[in-house]
Amino acid sequence: MDEVSRYNLERWNALVDADALFTRPYLHLDAEAARQRVDRDGMLGDMSGKDVLLLASGGGQQSVAFALLGARVTVVDLSDKQLERDRQAAAHYGFELMTQQADMRDLSALNTAAFDLVYHPYSLNFVPDATEVFAQAARVIRPGGMYYFMCANPFASGLTENSWNGEGYLLKEPYLQGEKIVYPDSDWVYDRSKYPAARPIQGPQEFRQTLSTLLNGLVAQGFLLLRLKEIMADAVNQDAEPGTWDHFTAVVPPWFGCWTTYRPDIFGQ
């Protein structure tokens, strides 16, 4: 386990202990709500009997959504405490799913060409080089299968509501692939009153993935781009007070969502 993995493991286990937003299982879903959670873009068809890998996606959220849609679900996450949330959520619904503690950069514990869909919520920026993850995804996905990932908008990595300078959200870091970006957690991530100040949780440590790295890295592994979407807040508020999260996400799309299909035949792989 390298320094990056150790940092991520310690941080996410602490976030589980603090009951952070992204560690809370979805315990009140039906099939319609589950579809809305994982397929707002309408890219997925019938998931019944499909083999789905939830990559770096512990927490009992997307896993139970796909299980409700009839998929056979495997969850890979570095955090053992996040995986425990998945097992708790599955027990709540009476589902069976597989969990595997592993780094997203090493999926050697999984079989080759084992999945129809690799679904990868926000975590790609937690490692220095996205292309290592793309190579792992390509190995475990079946030809014709789909790979979805969410990542930071490359041009806005490191910006938060705290970047407001009175006129706008100031870009000041160099646009470099793999650049380490450290910033404080926003207030909405977890309730500070439930986690004593004497034991502060380490803030996010992320790495910029440039647009060329993302797109060229996908092509190099045999992925075709189906849809790219800038993701903003669920409810954009143009009238929000500057310097707040609501205003920031109305001005800057913080995230990208990318749907691809694995077609090694087209690239001669």
Backbone torsions as a table, in degrees:
resi	resn	phi	psi	omega
1	MET	NA	123.9	-178.6
2	ASP	-87.9	-178.7	-176.1
3	GLU	-62.2	-38.0	179.9
4	VAL	-62.2	-46.3	180.0
5	SER	-63.9	-43.5	-179.9
6	ARG	-61.4	-42.0	179.3
7	TYR	-62.3	-48.1	-178.3
8	ASN	-64.1	-40.5	-180.0
9	LEU	-63.8	-47.1	-179.2
10	GLU	-63.6	-43.4	-178.2
11	ARG	-65.0	-47.0	-175.0
12	TRP	-72.8	-32.1	173.5
13	ASN	-65.9	-37.1	176.3
14	ALA	-66.5	-38.2	178.6
15	LEU	-65.0	-35.7	174.7
16	VAL	-62.9	-44.9	178.8
17	ASP	-59.9	-30.9	180.0
18	ALA	-88.9	1.5	-178.6
19	ASP	55.3	47.2	179.3
20	ALA	-64.5	158.9	-172.9
21	LEU	-52.3	-43.9	-174.6
22	PHE	-84.7	7.5	177.2
23	THR	-111.3	4.0	-176.0
24	ARG	-94.1	117.2	-178.6
25	PRO	-61.9	150.1	172.6
26	TYR	-85.6	109.2	-173.8
27	LEU	-112.2	6.7	-176.6
28	HIS	-133.9	37.6	-179.2
29	LEU	-93.7	149.7	161.3
30	ASP	-116.9	-178.3	-174.8
31	ALA	-61.8	-38.9	-179.7
32	GLU	-65.5	-45.1	179.0
33	ALA	-66.9	-35.0	178.4
34	ALA	-63.6	-43.0	178.4
35	ARG	-60.7	-40.7	179.9
36	GLN	-65.6	-32.3	-179.5
37	ARG	-70.0	-37.6	-171.1
38	VAL	-114.7	-5.7	-176.2
39	ASP	-144.6	52.3	179.3
40	ARG	-64.4	-24.0	-178.6
41	ASP	-87.2	-3.8	179.1
42	GLY	67.1	35.0	-177.3
43	MET	-91.1	-18.4	-175.6
44	LEU	-103.4	141.1	174.3
45	GLY	-93.1	-143.7	178.4
46	ASP	-65.7	124.1	-178.6
47	MET	-98.6	2.4	-178.1
48	SER	-58.5	125.1	177.7
49	GLY	75.8	2.2	179.3
50	LYS	-78.4	146.1	176.3
51	ASP	-92.3	118.4	-174.6
52	VAL	-120.7	129.3	172.7
53	LEU	-103.1	121.6	173.3
54	LEU	-93.9	106.9	-170.8
55	LEU	-95.4	124.4	-177.3
56	ALA	50.0	48.3	-167.4
57	SER	-134.8	37.2	177.7
58	GLY	-71.5	170.1	177.7
59	GLY	122.3	-6.2	176.7
60	GLY	74.5	29.5	-179.0
61	GLN	-109.8	-77.0	-178.5
62	GLN	-64.8	-29.8	-177.2
63	SER	-62.2	-46.9	-179.1
64	VAL	-73.9	-27.5	175.9
65	ALA	-61.8	-46.4	179.5
66	PHE	-69.7	-35.4	176.9
67	ALA	-62.5	-39.0	177.0
68	LEU	-64.2	-25.4	178.0
69	LEU	-87.4	2.4	174.1
70	GLY	95.9	7.2	-178.1
71	ALA	-81.8	157.2	168.9
72	ARG	-91.3	119.8	-165.6
73	VAL	-112.4	133.9	169.2
74	THR	-122.2	132.3	179.6
75	VAL	-114.2	127.4	172.8
76	VAL	-113.6	129.6	176.5
77	ASP	-153.8	151.2	178.4
78	LEU	-76.0	-27.4	-175.1
79	SER	-88.5	118.7	177.3
80	ASP	-65.7	-30.7	-179.4
81	LYS	-74.7	-32.8	174.2
82	GLN	-66.4	-41.0	178.4
83	LEU	-64.3	-34.4	176.8
84	GLU	-63.5	-34.9	175.5
85	ARG	-62.8	-37.6	176.8
86	ASP	-63.9	-43.1	179.7
87	ARG	-65.6	-37.2	177.4
88	GLN	-65.1	-42.8	-180.0
89	ALA	-66.3	-40.6	178.5
90	ALA	-62.5	-41.2	178.0
91	ALA	-63.8	-36.5	179.0
92	HIS	-59.2	-41.6	-178.4
93	TYR	-90.1	-12.4	-175.9
94	GLY	81.2	27.4	179.5
95	PHE	-96.1	158.8	167.9
96	GLU	-110.0	138.0	173.4
97	LEU	-149.1	162.0	179.2
98	MET	-100.8	139.7	174.7
99	THR	-124.2	144.2	-179.3
100	GLN	-142.0	120.2	176.5
101	GLN	-82.2	117.4	-177.5
102	ALA	-164.3	158.3	173.1
103	ASP	-78.3	139.1	179.8
104	MET	-62.2	-17.0	179.7
105	ARG	-86.5	-2.0	-179.2
106	ASP	-144.5	96.7	179.8
107	LEU	-106.3	30.3	-176.5
108	SER	-64.0	-18.0	178.2
109	ALA	-75.2	-11.9	-177.7
110	LEU	-102.2	150.4	-180.0
111	ASN	-71.3	154.7	175.4
112	THR	-71.9	143.1	176.8
113	ALA	50.0	50.0	-174.0
114	ALA	-102.6	-10.1	-169.8
115	PHE	-131.3	143.5	175.3
116	ASP	-83.7	-25.3	-179.0
117	LEU	-144.9	131.7	167.2
118	VAL	-110.0	117.9	-175.3
119	TYR	-114.3	120.5	-166.5
120	HIS	-129.1	87.3	176.9
121	PRO	-63.0	-177.0	-171.2
122	TYR	-58.1	110.5	172.7
123	SER	-169.3	-8.5	-176.1
124	LEU	-58.6	-30.8	-179.3
125	ASN	-78.9	0.2	178.5
126	PHE	-83.4	-3.6	177.3
127	VAL	-124.5	154.8	-173.4
128	PRO	-70.0	-28.1	-171.9
129	ASP	-135.2	107.1	-178.5
130	ALA	-62.3	-27.6	-175.3
131	THR	-65.8	-26.9	175.5
132	GLU	-64.5	-37.9	179.5
133	VAL	-71.4	-41.5	179.3
134	PHE	-59.2	-39.6	179.1
135	ALA	-63.9	-39.6	178.1
136	GLN	-66.9	-42.0	178.5
137	ALA	-62.3	-41.4	-179.0
138	ALA	-62.9	-33.1	-179.1
139	ARG	-70.8	-37.0	-172.6
140	VAL	-93.9	-10.2	-177.9
141	ILE	-92.3	148.1	178.2
142	ARG	-81.0	145.8	174.8
143	PRO	-54.0	132.8	-175.6
144	GLY	88.6	-8.6	177.6
145	GLY	-74.7	173.8	-176.3
146	MET	-116.1	146.9	174.8
147	TYR	-127.9	121.2	175.2
148	TYR	-114.6	134.9	171.2
149	PHE	-139.7	154.1	174.7
150	MET	-118.7	137.0	-179.0
151	CYS	-146.9	173.8	176.2
152	ALA	-69.3	141.8	169.3
153	ASN	-56.2	118.1	-174.4
154	PRO	-55.9	-30.5	-175.9
155	PHE	-85.5	-7.9	-178.7
156	ALA	-121.1	8.0	-179.4
157	SER	-56.7	129.6	178.7
158	GLY	92.0	-14.9	176.4
159	LEU	-78.3	141.4	173.7
160	THR	-139.5	-178.5	175.4
161	GLU	-60.0	-23.9	179.8
162	ASN	-76.9	-4.8	178.8
163	SER	-83.0	-2.3	179.5
164	TRP	-63.2	130.8	-179.0
165	ASN	-117.1	15.3	-178.9
166	GLY	102.3	-20.8	179.2
167	GLU	-125.6	-29.1	-178.0
168	GLY	-173.8	-172.5	179.8
169	TYR	-100.0	108.7	-165.3
170	LEU	-79.2	122.6	169.7
171	LEU	-82.6	124.8	-177.8
172	LYS	-140.0	-4.6	179.4
173	GLU	-97.2	147.6	179.6
174	PRO	-66.1	147.2	-179.7
175	TYR	-87.7	85.0	-175.5
176	LEU	-126.1	136.4	176.0
177	GLN	-63.5	131.5	177.0
178	GLY	79.8	4.1	179.0
179	GLU	-60.1	128.9	178.5
180	LYS	-74.5	134.0	-179.1
181	ILE	-128.2	124.0	179.3
182	VAL	-123.1	132.4	179.8
183	TYR	-151.6	161.3	-178.5
184	PRO	-76.6	151.9	173.5
185	ASP	-63.8	140.4	172.1
186	SER	-68.0	158.7	-176.2
187	ASP	-60.6	-28.6	-175.2
188	TRP	-78.5	-9.9	-175.0
189	VAL	-66.1	-46.1	176.1
190	TYR	-154.6	158.9	-178.0
191	ASP	-80.2	111.4	-176.8
192	ARG	-62.7	-26.6	-179.0
193	SER	-67.9	-20.3	179.8
194	LYS	-92.1	-3.7	-179.3
195	TYR	-134.1	106.1	-171.3
196	PRO	-55.9	142.4	178.9
197	ALA	-60.8	-23.8	179.1
198	ALA	-68.7	-17.2	178.6
199	ARG	-126.9	64.8	-175.9
200	PRO	-64.6	143.3	175.5
201	ILE	-81.4	133.1	177.2
202	GLN	-59.7	136.8	180.0
203	GLY	-70.9	173.6	179.5
204	PRO	-58.9	136.6	169.1
205	GLN	-117.8	110.5	-176.0
206	GLU	-124.1	169.8	-178.8
207	PHE	-133.5	130.8	-179.6
208	ARG	-66.6	130.2	171.2
209	GLN	-108.9	109.6	-176.9
210	THR	-69.2	158.9	-178.9
211	LEU	-60.8	-40.1	179.6
212	SER	-66.0	-36.7	177.1
213	THR	-63.8	-43.3	-179.5
214	LEU	-63.6	-54.5	-173.8
215	LEU	-70.0	-46.2	179.8
216	ASN	-68.1	-33.1	177.4
217	GLY	-66.0	-37.1	176.1
218	LEU	-65.4	-48.3	-179.5
219	VAL	-59.2	-41.9	-177.9
220	ALA	-60.8	-27.0	-179.3
221	GLN	-95.6	-2.0	177.4
222	GLY	95.7	19.7	178.7
223	PHE	-95.2	136.9	173.6
224	LEU	-102.9	135.7	179.4
225	LEU	-77.1	126.4	177.0
226	LEU	-101.6	-38.2	-176.7
227	ARG	-161.3	134.6	173.6
228	LEU	-123.3	130.7	-174.8
229	LYS	-135.0	132.1	169.3
230	GLU	-78.9	129.2	-175.9
231	ILE	-107.3	127.5	177.4
232	MET	-116.1	-169.4	178.2
233	ALA	-65.7	157.6	179.5
234	ASP	-59.0	-38.4	179.5
235	ALA	-126.6	102.5	-178.4
236	VAL	-75.0	128.3	-178.0
237	ASN	-119.2	95.4	-178.1
238	GLN	-66.7	-19.0	-177.0
239	ASP	-98.5	8.6	-178.8
240	ALA	-65.9	157.7	-179.7
241	GLU	-68.4	129.2	177.2
242	PRO	-55.1	142.9	-178.7
243	GLY	88.1	3.4	175.5
244	THR	-104.3	161.8	178.5
245	TRP	-60.0	-41.1	-179.1
246	ASP	-61.6	-41.2	179.1
247	HIS	-70.7	-43.1	179.7
248	PHE	-56.2	-47.6	-177.0
249	THR	-74.9	-12.7	173.2
250	ALA	-82.8	-23.6	-177.4
251	VAL	-98.3	-38.2	-175.1
252	VAL	-122.2	121.0	172.8
253	PRO	-73.4	109.9	-172.9
254	PRO	-71.7	-22.2	-169.7
255	TRP	-133.1	157.7	169.5
256	PHE	-113.3	145.3	168.2
257	GLY	-119.8	132.0	-172.3
258	CYS	-131.0	119.9	175.1
259	TRP	-103.1	129.5	178.8
260	THR	-134.7	165.5	172.0
261	THR	-127.1	143.9	-176.6
262	TYR	-88.7	111.0	-177.4
263	ARG	-130.8	70.9	-179.4
264	PRO	-63.5	-22.6	179.9
265	ASP	-63.7	-36.0	-178.9
266	ILE	-68.0	-34.0	-177.1
267	PHE	-95.0	4.8	177.7
268	GLY	70.4	28.6	-178.3
269	GLN	-95.8	NA	NA
